[in-house]
């Protein structure tokens, strides 16, 4: 491979040679791994410089990651392969929305122009949780099963450690405290199960004609907590 692809410290180097500028409007493509949600692949075309009309491939590239929230870019330590098309992989990317750029270099004497930034890529390593029963917007009666159910999945490289639900009587704006709807603040209670879970809640705990909402939340072993949209339903017993 003609390029050493040492991605690392971003140095501002003096232009001591007659090599022409590189990169500039060069496009950088990014994609998120389908199996590891915190791994980003960065792809770009090899940059050539020129000295006396002779094409010389850049010897190194400096990759940088920019946050959609602003602030200084982060220099990326990535694993790169390829010659004409360079493919780099950054693992353990923090949660957030990012854009990438590359800057070609040649030895210790030349730094090319930083490329245009890539399209945004979003890394979401939080766990996910959802309610599968009751079905949102549904009215129940004698068919109420007596069990609230749902699913939970961990963030990248983690396991689900906690799953909880809160239940609100939206007609009275009171929350279930474990024995009755007597809490004025949202109160979560533990459920049974891990990636699939359940919470026993009989019709005797509900008031006919009232509306209810069930917001769940889950926490994973990395300490990330996430909630999902609320499942709302009505009971007419």
Phi and psi restraints in degrees (value plus and minus 20) as a CYANA .aco file:
   2 UNK   PHI     -99.5   -59.5
   2 UNK   PSI     -44.0    -4.0
   3 UNK   PHI    -121.2   -81.2
   3 UNK   PSI     117.0   157.0
   4 UNK   PHI     -97.9   -57.9
   4 UNK   PSI     -46.4    -6.4
   5 UNK   PHI      35.3    75.3
   5 UNK   PSI      33.3    73.3
   6 UNK   PHI    -108.0   -68.0
   6 UNK   PSI      78.1   118.1
   7 UNK   PHI    -115.0   -75.0
   7 UNK   PSI     105.2   145.2
   8 UNK   PHI    -196.2  -156.2
   8 UNK   PSI    -147.0  -107.0
   9 UNK   PHI     -78.6   -38.6
   9 UNK   PSI     112.3   152.3
  10 UNK   PHI    -110.7   -70.7
  10 UNK   PSI      88.2   128.2
  11 UNK   PHI    -128.7   -88.7
  11 UNK   PSI     122.2   162.2
  12 UNK   PHI    -111.5   -71.5
  12 UNK   PSI      86.0   126.0
  13 UNK   PHI    -123.5   -83.5
  13 UNK   PSI     124.7   164.7
  14 UNK   PHI     -90.0   -50.0
  14 UNK   PSI     127.3   167.3
  15 UNK   PHI    -111.5   -71.5
  15 UNK   PSI      72.9   112.9
  16 UNK   PHI    -116.4   -76.4
  16 UNK   PSI     -29.0    11.0
  17 UNK   PHI    -129.6   -89.6
  17 UNK   PSI     157.5   197.5
  18 UNK   PHI    -114.7   -74.7
  18 UNK   PSI      -3.9    36.1
  19 UNK   PHI     -82.5   -42.5
  19 UNK   PSI     118.7   158.7
  20 UNK   PHI     -98.5   -58.5
  20 UNK   PSI     142.9   182.9
  21 UNK   PHI     -86.9   -46.9
  21 UNK   PSI     130.7   170.7
  22 UNK   PHI    -150.5  -110.5
  22 UNK   PSI     155.0   195.0
  23 UNK   PHI      49.3    89.3
  23 UNK   PSI    -115.8   -75.8
  24 UNK   PHI      44.3    84.3
  24 UNK   PSI    -133.2   -93.2
  25 UNK   PHI    -103.4   -63.4
  25 UNK   PSI     -10.0    30.0
  26 UNK   PHI     -75.5   -35.5
  26 UNK   PSI     117.6   157.6
  27 UNK   PHI    -109.4   -69.4
  27 UNK   PSI     126.7   166.7
  28 UNK   PHI    -140.9  -100.9
  28 UNK   PSI     106.7   146.7
  29 UNK   PHI    -123.9   -83.9
  29 UNK   PSI     123.3   163.3
  30 UNK   PHI    -151.8  -111.8
  30 UNK   PSI     130.9   170.9
  31 UNK   PHI    -168.8  -128.8
  31 UNK   PSI     134.1   174.1
  32 UNK   PHI    -122.6   -82.6
  32 UNK   PSI     115.6   155.6
  33 UNK   PHI     -80.6   -40.6
  33 UNK   PSI     119.5   159.5
  34 UNK   PHI     -98.8   -58.8
  34 UNK   PSI     -33.3     6.7
  35 UNK   PHI    -136.3   -96.3
  35 UNK   PSI     -42.8    -2.8
  36 UNK   PHI    -147.8  -107.8
  36 UNK   PSI      82.0   122.0
  37 UNK   PHI     -95.4   -55.4
  37 UNK   PSI     -16.8    23.2
  38 UNK   PHI    -138.9   -98.9
  38 UNK   PSI       3.5    43.5
  39 UNK   PHI    -136.1   -96.1
  39 UNK   PSI     105.5   145.5
  40 UNK   PHI    -135.8   -95.8
  40 UNK   PSI     115.0   155.0
  41 UNK   PHI    -123.0   -83.0
  41 UNK   PSI     108.9   148.9
  42 UNK   PHI    -134.9   -94.9
  42 UNK   PSI     107.2   147.2
  43 UNK   PHI    -146.8  -106.8
  43 UNK   PSI     115.7   155.7
  44 UNK   PHI    -174.4  -134.4
  44 UNK   PSI     145.9   185.9
  45 UNK   PHI    -108.8   -68.8
  45 UNK   PSI     119.3   159.3
  46 UNK   PHI     -73.4   -33.4
  46 UNK   PSI     118.6   158.6
  47 UNK   PHI    -122.4   -82.4
  47 UNK   PSI     113.2   153.2
  48 UNK   PHI    -127.0   -87.0
  48 UNK   PSI     120.2   160.2
  49 UNK   PHI    -121.4   -81.4
  49 UNK   PSI     157.8   197.8
  50 UNK   PHI    -162.0  -122.0
  50 UNK   PSI     114.0   154.0
  51 UNK   PHI    -153.3  -113.3
  51 UNK   PSI      94.9   134.9
  52 UNK   PHI      43.3    83.3
  52 UNK   PSI      11.5    51.5
  53 UNK   PHI      61.1   101.1
  53 UNK   PSI     -17.0    23.0
  54 UNK   PHI    -117.7   -77.7
  54 UNK   PSI     105.9   145.9
  55 UNK   PHI     -91.8   -51.8
  55 UNK   PSI     108.7   148.7
  56 UNK   PHI    -148.3  -108.3
  56 UNK   PSI     100.5   140.5
  57 UNK   PHI     -89.8   -49.8
  57 UNK   PSI     123.0   163.0
  58 UNK   PHI     -77.5   -37.5
  58 UNK   PSI     123.0   163.0
  59 UNK   PHI    -107.1   -67.1
  59 UNK   PSI     -47.5    -7.5
  60 UNK   PHI    -160.4  -120.4
  60 UNK   PSI     144.4   184.4
  61 UNK   PHI    -157.5  -117.5
  61 UNK   PSI     119.5   159.5
  62 UNK   PHI    -127.0   -87.0
  62 UNK   PSI      98.2   138.2
  63 UNK   PHI    -117.3   -77.3
  63 UNK   PSI     118.3   158.3
  64 UNK   PHI    -151.1  -111.1
  64 UNK   PSI     125.4   165.4
  65 UNK   PHI    -135.9   -95.9
  65 UNK   PSI     106.2   146.2
  66 UNK   PHI    -129.5   -89.5
  66 UNK   PSI     115.9   155.9
  67 UNK   PHI    -105.2   -65.2
  67 UNK   PSI     124.9   164.9
  68 UNK   PHI     -87.1   -47.1
  68 UNK   PSI     -35.4     4.6
  69 UNK   PHI    -105.8   -65.8
  69 UNK   PSI     -21.8    18.2
  70 UNK   PHI      70.1   110.1
  70 UNK   PSI    -189.5  -149.5
  71 UNK   PHI      74.4   114.4
  71 UNK   PSI     157.7   197.7
  72 UNK   PHI     -90.3   -50.3
  72 UNK   PSI     126.0   166.0
  73 UNK   PHI     -90.8   -50.8
  73 UNK   PSI     140.1   180.1
  74 UNK   PHI    -127.3   -87.3
  74 UNK   PSI     108.1   148.1
  75 UNK   PHI     -94.0   -54.0
  75 UNK   PSI     109.7   149.7
  76 UNK   PHI    -114.6   -74.6
  76 UNK   PSI     111.4   151.4
  77 UNK   PHI    -117.4   -77.4
  77 UNK   PSI      80.4   120.4
  78 UNK   PHI    -142.3  -102.3
  78 UNK   PSI     139.6   179.6
  79 UNK   PHI    -115.8   -75.8
  79 UNK   PSI     101.7   141.7
  80 UNK   PHI    -143.4  -103.4
  80 UNK   PSI     125.5   165.5
  81 UNK   PHI    -160.4  -120.4
  81 UNK   PSI     141.9   181.9
  82 UNK   PHI      94.0   134.0
  82 UNK   PSI     147.0   187.0
  83 UNK   PHI    -140.8  -100.8
  83 UNK   PSI     -96.9   -56.9
  84 UNK   PHI     -88.1   -48.1
  84 UNK   PSI     -63.0   -23.0
  85 UNK   PHI    -131.5   -91.5
  85 UNK   PSI     102.7   142.7
  86 UNK   PHI    -117.1   -77.1
  86 UNK   PSI     108.6   148.6
  87 UNK   PHI    -140.3  -100.3
  87 UNK   PSI     101.8   141.8
  88 UNK   PHI    -138.9   -98.9
  88 UNK   PSI     125.9   165.9
  89 UNK   PHI    -144.8  -104.8
  89 UNK   PSI     104.3   144.3
  90 UNK   PHI    -128.7   -88.7
  90 UNK   PSI     104.8   144.8
  91 UNK   PHI    -121.5   -81.5
  91 UNK   PSI     143.4   183.4
  92 UNK   PHI      34.7    74.7
  92 UNK   PSI      23.5    63.5
  93 UNK   PHI     -92.1   -52.1
  93 UNK   PSI     112.2   152.2
  94 UNK   PHI     -84.1   -44.1
  94 UNK   PSI     138.6   178.6
  95 UNK   PHI     -83.5   -43.5
  95 UNK   PSI     119.8   159.8
  96 UNK   PHI     126.7   166.7
  96 UNK   PSI    -198.2  -158.2
  97 UNK   PHI    -129.1   -89.1
  97 UNK   PSI     107.6   147.6
  98 UNK   PHI    -149.3  -109.3
  98 UNK   PSI     135.1   175.1
  99 UNK   PHI    -150.2  -110.2
  99 UNK   PSI     127.0   167.0
 100 UNK   PHI    -138.1   -98.1
 100 UNK   PSI     132.1   172.1
 101 UNK   PHI    -159.8  -119.8
 101 UNK   PSI     144.1   184.1
 102 UNK   PHI    -152.9  -112.9
 102 UNK   PSI     128.8   168.8
 103 UNK   PHI    -147.2  -107.2
 103 UNK   PSI      98.9   138.9
 104 UNK   PHI     -96.9   -56.9
 104 UNK   PSI     129.2   169.2
 105 UNK   PHI    -153.9  -113.9
 105 UNK   PSI     142.2   182.2
 106 UNK   PHI    -158.2  -118.2
 106 UNK   PSI      88.4   128.4
 107 UNK   PHI      38.9    78.9
 107 UNK   PSI    -163.7  -123.7
 108 UNK   PHI    -123.5   -83.5
 108 UNK   PSI     -12.0    28.0
 109 UNK   PHI    -133.9   -93.9
 109 UNK   PSI     -29.6    10.4
 110 UNK   PHI    -166.1  -126.1
 110 UNK   PSI     116.6   156.6
 111 UNK   PHI    -146.9  -106.9
 111 UNK   PSI     104.7   144.7
 112 UNK   PHI     -98.0   -58.0
 112 UNK   PSI    -194.2  -154.2
 113 UNK   PHI    -103.5   -63.5
 113 UNK   PSI     116.7   156.7
 114 UNK   PHI     -81.6   -41.6
 114 UNK   PSI     118.2   158.2
 115 UNK   PHI     -90.5   -50.5
 115 UNK   PSI     147.7   187.7
 116 UNK   PHI     -84.0   -44.0
 116 UNK   PSI     133.3   173.3
 117 UNK   PHI     -95.2   -55.2
 117 UNK   PSI     130.6   170.6
 118 UNK   PHI     -91.0   -51.0
 118 UNK   PSI     152.3   192.3
 119 UNK   PHI     -85.7   -45.7
 119 UNK   PSI     136.2   176.2
 120 UNK   PHI     -87.8   -47.8
 120 UNK   PSI     125.8   165.8
 121 UNK   PHI    -150.3  -110.3
 121 UNK   PSI     115.1   155.1
 122 UNK   PHI    -127.7   -87.7
 122 UNK   PSI     105.7   145.7
 123 UNK   PHI    -124.1   -84.1
 123 UNK   PSI     100.7   140.7
 124 UNK   PHI    -143.4  -103.4
 124 UNK   PSI      84.9   124.9
 125 UNK   PHI    -125.4   -85.4
 125 UNK   PSI      -7.7    32.3
 126 UNK   PHI     -95.0   -55.0
 126 UNK   PSI     135.9   175.9
 127 UNK   PHI     -89.5   -49.5
 127 UNK   PSI     143.4   183.4
 128 UNK   PHI    -139.6   -99.6
 128 UNK   PSI     127.9   167.9
 129 UNK   PHI    -168.2  -128.2
 129 UNK   PSI     124.5   164.5
 130 UNK   PHI    -171.1  -131.1
 130 UNK   PSI     137.5   177.5
 131 UNK   PHI    -117.2   -77.2
 131 UNK   PSI     106.7   146.7
 132 UNK   PHI    -119.1   -79.1
 132 UNK   PSI     -43.6    -3.6
 133 UNK   PHI    -170.1  -130.1
 133 UNK   PSI     109.0   149.0
 134 UNK   PHI     -94.1   -54.1
 134 UNK   PSI     140.5   180.5
 135 UNK   PHI    -104.0   -64.0
 135 UNK   PSI     108.9   148.9
 136 UNK   PHI     -76.2   -36.2
 136 UNK   PSI     117.6   157.6
 137 UNK   PHI      61.2   101.2
 137 UNK   PSI     -11.1    28.9
 138 UNK   PHI    -119.3   -79.3
 138 UNK   PSI     127.0   167.0
 139 UNK   PHI    -124.0   -84.0
 139 UNK   PSI     108.7   148.7
 140 UNK   PHI    -135.2   -95.2
 140 UNK   PSI     135.8   175.8
 141 UNK   PHI    -160.3  -120.3
 141 UNK   PSI    -136.3   -96.3
 142 UNK   PHI     -86.6   -46.6
 142 UNK   PSI     -36.3     3.7
 143 UNK   PHI    -104.9   -64.9
 143 UNK   PSI     -18.2    21.8
 144 UNK   PHI     -81.6   -41.6
 144 UNK   PSI     107.6   147.6
 145 UNK   PHI    -100.7   -60.7
 145 UNK   PSI     -38.4     1.6
 146 UNK   PHI      66.2   106.2
 146 UNK   PSI     -12.2    27.8
 147 UNK   PHI    -161.5  -121.5
 147 UNK   PSI     107.0   147.0
 148 UNK   PHI    -110.0   -70.0
 148 UNK   PSI     111.1   151.1
 149 UNK   PHI    -147.1  -107.1
 149 UNK   PSI     140.7   180.7
 150 UNK   PHI    -189.4  -149.4
 150 UNK   PSI    -196.7  -156.7
 151 UNK   PHI    -150.6  -110.6
 151 UNK   PSI     138.2   178.2
 152 UNK   PHI    -166.8  -126.8
 152 UNK   PSI     122.2   162.2
 153 UNK   PHI    -152.0  -112.0
 153 UNK   PSI     123.2   163.2
 154 UNK   PHI     -99.6   -59.6
 154 UNK   PSI     146.9   186.9
 155 UNK   PHI     -94.1   -54.1
 155 UNK   PSI     158.1   198.1
 156 UNK   PHI     -78.9   -38.9
 156 UNK   PSI     109.2   149.2
 157 UNK   PHI      50.0    90.0
 157 UNK   PSI      -2.3    37.7
 158 UNK   PHI    -147.3  -107.3
 158 UNK   PSI     157.9   197.9
 159 UNK   PHI    -147.8  -107.8
 159 UNK   PSI     134.0   174.0
 160 UNK   PHI     -93.4   -53.4
 160 UNK   PSI     108.4   148.4
 161 UNK   PHI    -131.0   -91.0
 161 UNK   PSI     -54.3   -14.3
 162 UNK   PHI    -158.6  -118.6
 162 UNK   PSI     120.2   160.2
 163 UNK   PHI    -153.4  -113.4
 163 UNK   PSI     115.4   155.4
 164 UNK   PHI    -164.5  -124.5
 164 UNK   PSI     137.0   177.0
 165 UNK   PHI    -153.9  -113.9
 165 UNK   PSI     132.3   172.3
 166 UNK   PHI    -140.6  -100.6
 166 UNK   PSI     128.2   168.2
 167 UNK   PHI    -148.6  -108.6
 167 UNK   PSI     104.6   144.6
 168 UNK   PHI    -133.9   -93.9
 168 UNK   PSI     114.2   154.2
 169 UNK   PHI    -104.0   -64.0
 169 UNK   PSI      81.1   121.1
 170 UNK   PHI     -91.4   -51.4
 170 UNK   PSI     -33.7     6.3
 171 UNK   PHI     -96.7   -56.7
 171 UNK   PSI     -51.1   -11.1
 172 UNK   PHI    -130.0   -90.0
 172 UNK   PSI     -28.4    11.6
 173 UNK   PHI      37.1    77.1
 173 UNK   PSI      12.2    52.2
 174 UNK   PHI    -130.2   -90.2
 174 UNK   PSI     131.7   171.7
 175 UNK   PHI    -129.2   -89.2
 175 UNK   PSI     129.2   169.2
 176 UNK   PHI     -88.8   -48.8
 176 UNK   PSI     107.4   147.4
 177 UNK   PHI    -125.8   -85.8
 177 UNK   PSI      -9.3    30.7
 178 UNK   PHI      91.1   131.1
 178 UNK   PSI     -43.9    -3.9
 179 UNK   PHI    -150.8  -110.8
 179 UNK   PSI     -46.1    -6.1
 180 UNK   PHI    -181.7  -141.7
 180 UNK   PSI     150.5   190.5
 181 UNK   PHI    -106.6   -66.6
 181 UNK   PSI      60.5   100.5
 182 UNK   PHI    -149.0  -109.0
 182 UNK   PSI     -15.7    24.3
 183 UNK   PHI    -120.1   -80.1
 183 UNK   PSI     112.6   152.6
 184 UNK   PHI    -104.3   -64.3
 184 UNK   PSI     -24.7    15.3
 185 UNK   PHI    -144.6  -104.6
 185 UNK   PSI     134.8   174.8
 186 UNK   PHI     -79.3   -39.3
 186 UNK   PSI     108.2   148.2
 187 UNK   PHI    -149.3  -109.3
 187 UNK   PSI     100.6   140.6
 188 UNK   PHI    -113.3   -73.3
 188 UNK   PSI     124.3   164.3
 189 UNK   PHI    -145.3  -105.3
 189 UNK   PSI     128.3   168.3
 190 UNK   PHI     -89.2   -49.2
 190 UNK   PSI     132.4   172.4
 191 UNK   PHI    -135.5   -95.5
 191 UNK   PSI     153.2   193.2
 192 UNK   PHI    -122.2   -82.2
 192 UNK   PSI     113.1   153.1
 193 UNK   PHI      91.2   131.2
 193 UNK   PSI     154.8   194.8
 194 UNK   PHI    -139.7   -99.7
 194 UNK   PSI    -110.6   -70.6
 195 UNK   PHI     -93.2   -53.2
 195 UNK   PSI     -46.2    -6.2
 196 UNK   PHI    -140.6  -100.6
 196 UNK   PSI     115.2   155.2
 197 UNK   PHI    -157.8  -117.8
 197 UNK   PSI     145.5   185.5
 198 UNK   PHI    -167.4  -127.4
 198 UNK   PSI     137.2   177.2
 199 UNK   PHI    -161.3  -121.3
 199 UNK   PSI      95.5   135.5
 200 UNK   PHI     -90.4   -50.4
 200 UNK   PSI     109.0   149.0
 201 UNK   PHI    -174.4  -134.4
 201 UNK   PSI      79.2   119.2
 202 UNK   PHI    -100.6   -60.6
 202 UNK   PSI     144.8   184.8
 203 UNK   PHI     -83.6   -43.6
 203 UNK   PSI     -45.3    -5.3
 204 UNK   PHI     -85.7   -45.7
 204 UNK   PSI     -40.2    -0.2
 205 UNK   PHI    -104.5   -64.5
 205 UNK   PSI     -26.4    13.6
 206 UNK   PHI    -130.5   -90.5
 206 UNK   PSI     135.8   175.8
 207 UNK   PHI    -128.3   -88.3
 207 UNK   PSI     106.4   146.4
 208 UNK   PHI     -80.6   -40.6
 208 UNK   PSI     112.1   152.1
 209 UNK   PHI      73.7   113.7
 209 UNK   PSI     -32.5     7.5
 210 UNK   PHI    -107.1   -67.1
 210 UNK   PSI     135.4   175.4
 211 UNK   PHI    -119.2   -79.2
 211 UNK   PSI     134.1   174.1
 212 UNK   PHI    -159.0  -119.0
 212 UNK   PSI     132.3   172.3
 213 UNK   PHI    -151.6  -111.6
 213 UNK   PSI     125.8   165.8
 214 UNK   PHI    -149.4  -109.4
 214 UNK   PSI      75.2   115.2
 215 UNK   PHI    -110.5   -70.5
 215 UNK   PSI     104.1   144.1
 216 UNK   PHI    -118.8   -78.8
 216 UNK   PSI     142.9   182.9
 217 UNK   PHI    -168.5  -128.5
 217 UNK   PSI     135.3   175.3
 218 UNK   PHI    -158.0  -118.0
 218 UNK   PSI     129.9   169.9
 219 UNK   PHI    -146.7  -106.7
 219 UNK   PSI     120.1   160.1
 220 UNK   PHI    -129.2   -89.2
 220 UNK   PSI     156.8   196.8
 221 UNK   PHI     -87.9   -47.9
 221 UNK   PSI     -34.2     5.8
 222 UNK   PHI    -106.6   -66.6
 222 UNK   PSI     -21.5    18.5
 223 UNK   PHI      67.9   107.9
 223 UNK   PSI     -12.8    27.2
 224 UNK   PHI    -102.7   -62.7
 224 UNK   PSI     113.4   153.4
 225 UNK   PHI    -139.6   -99.6
 225 UNK   PSI     118.0   158.0
 226 UNK   PHI    -162.3  -122.3
 226 UNK   PSI     130.9   170.9
 227 UNK   PHI    -141.4  -101.4
 227 UNK   PSI     143.3   183.3
 228 UNK   PHI    -137.7   -97.7
 228 UNK   PSI     158.1   198.1
 229 UNK   PHI     -83.6   -43.6
 229 UNK   PSI     131.5   171.5
 230 UNK   PHI    -100.5   -60.5
 230 UNK   PSI     118.7   158.7
 231 UNK   PHI    -112.2   -72.2
 231 UNK   PSI      98.8   138.8
 232 UNK   PHI    -129.8   -89.8
 232 UNK   PSI     120.8   160.8
 233 UNK   PHI    -171.3  -131.3
 233 UNK   PSI     149.1   189.1
 234 UNK   PHI    -147.1  -107.1
 234 UNK   PSI     124.7   164.7
 235 UNK   PHI    -134.1   -94.1
 235 UNK   PSI     107.6   147.6
 236 UNK   PHI    -146.6  -106.6
 236 UNK   PSI      74.7   114.7
